[in-house]
Amino acid sequence: VIDPRKPIDFGKLAISKLAEPEIISKMQGVQLTEEGSDVLTTAVMVEVQYVQSERVIAAVERVGGRVITAYLDHTAIKCLHNPAHFFKQGLPLPPRSIPPKEHISYYTDPNVRGYLCEEEAVVAAKEQLSLKMGYTHTREEDYVSELYQQRKQPRQIFFNLNPGCIVNLIDKSVIRVKLNSEYDAVFNKQVPS
C-alpha cells in the first residue's frame, strides 16, 4: 500500500506490489502520464523519471502536490527495486550518478520540475503553469506544505539515507559514515532552496 502522505518514488512503487514483479524488474524508471490525472484529489509528492506533459504536472500541483523529475542510473534502479536485498549485502549506499550529457538539459529544466534546477526557478515555473492552467498557487502554500519540503539530495537514492550509509536490517539501524569534509561537500550537499 502506498501512503500518499509520504514521498512516492520508483522504490515505493517497486515494493508496493501494485505492478507485477516481472514488469518492475524490466523498468528503467517511471513516467508520470495523464491517465487518471482528472480524478486526482489528494496531494502527493512524486519523484519520476519523466513527465508526459505540463497537464499532468498541473494535476498534481493543483491539489497541493509536488512533482520532481530525477535521473536514475542502473545502480539506483537495482537498489530501489529490492532494497532489502541490497541492504543485506552490508554495502555502503552508492551515490546516484549524474545524468548522461544528453539528459542534463531535461533534469535542469524547471518546466518539468527537474531535480537539478534551482528552487526559485521551479517556483516561478509553478506560478506560470498555474496561471496558464487557471488555478491558484502561492509560494506560501509551498513553504508550509510538508510534502513540499520532502525531497532527495541530488546524489541520494533513498529518502533520508545519504550515500555512504550502511543499513543494518538485523539491528534496524543505520550506520552513518563521516569520512571527511571533502566527502561531506560532495555527497551531503544541500539542495539549493
Disulfide bonds with the S-S distance in Angstrom:
none
